[in-house]
Amino acid sequence: MTIVIGFEGSANKIGVGIIRNGEVLSNPRRTYITPPGQGFMPSDTARHHRAVILSILKEALEQAGLKPADIDCVAYTKGPGMGAPLVTVAIVARTVAQLWGKPLLGVNHCIGHIEMGRLITKANNPTVLYVSGGNTQVIAYSERRYRIFGETIDIAVGNCLDRFARVIKISNDPSPGYNIEQMAKKGSHYVELPYTVKGMDVSFSGILSYLEETVFSMLVEITERAMAHCGSQEVLIVGGVGCNLRLQEMMGVMCKERGAKLFATDERFCIDNGAMIAQAGWEMFRSGQVTALEDSWITQRYRTDEVEVTWRD
């Protein structure tokens, strides 16, 4: 029985999760929320994470009913993400690993989302749409890599929604994307907007003044193309924007027309959390991977397809 603790803090969410053989034992999380019209700066976000991370760690252990001696491995987000918050979490993870005498494991943030989604939904080998504040990618597994079939060529879809929210001063509590979704539900008139799909890639920077229905249509289109290329009959939506029920609804219509299945999780696991890092770390640790202390750095740029997936056939 293997137990892994995971530390996540690549953006404005800070979380610590514990996984035991596919079971989520605990997953507490805090969010750094700024006033309407403002984004979150790396230094301020890191300061917030430093202030709360030890209390979240204590909460995670208490919820799981475990002691440090019960932990087999300490996993942390290596990247991608914002530099200062990533460093804050990495320092705590390194310190904890040394104090507890446990092996350390750096995890790719996107891989954490994918493996958490696969665990919770039981999707077998899905085409993955990864949509968040910092990333927008269509991904499929092949030959020990998560291959990127399409991605944004400028800003991520979550960043597009966040910027729009800042311009019109929508509240950041609980998140800009959630509040945009609630406002969009009340709309009855569709405004035709720039629709920029370039092959398998998308561009969002030119439609900041418009929004949700159009950008989601673009994402559904490139996901369907990837499914056709891979012969896939499953779609898994991961990342913070994956909580959006309208995106799930639109993707569900496409899947139904193709006779495919749609998989998605709720905000407990879609939004950045420690358990997803623990789950990916659990898979990596069980396949023999560890990170030496001298190699336990962070990187703001860390592509999904850079990681060798040693735990899948």
Disulfide bonds with the S-S distance in Angstrom:
none
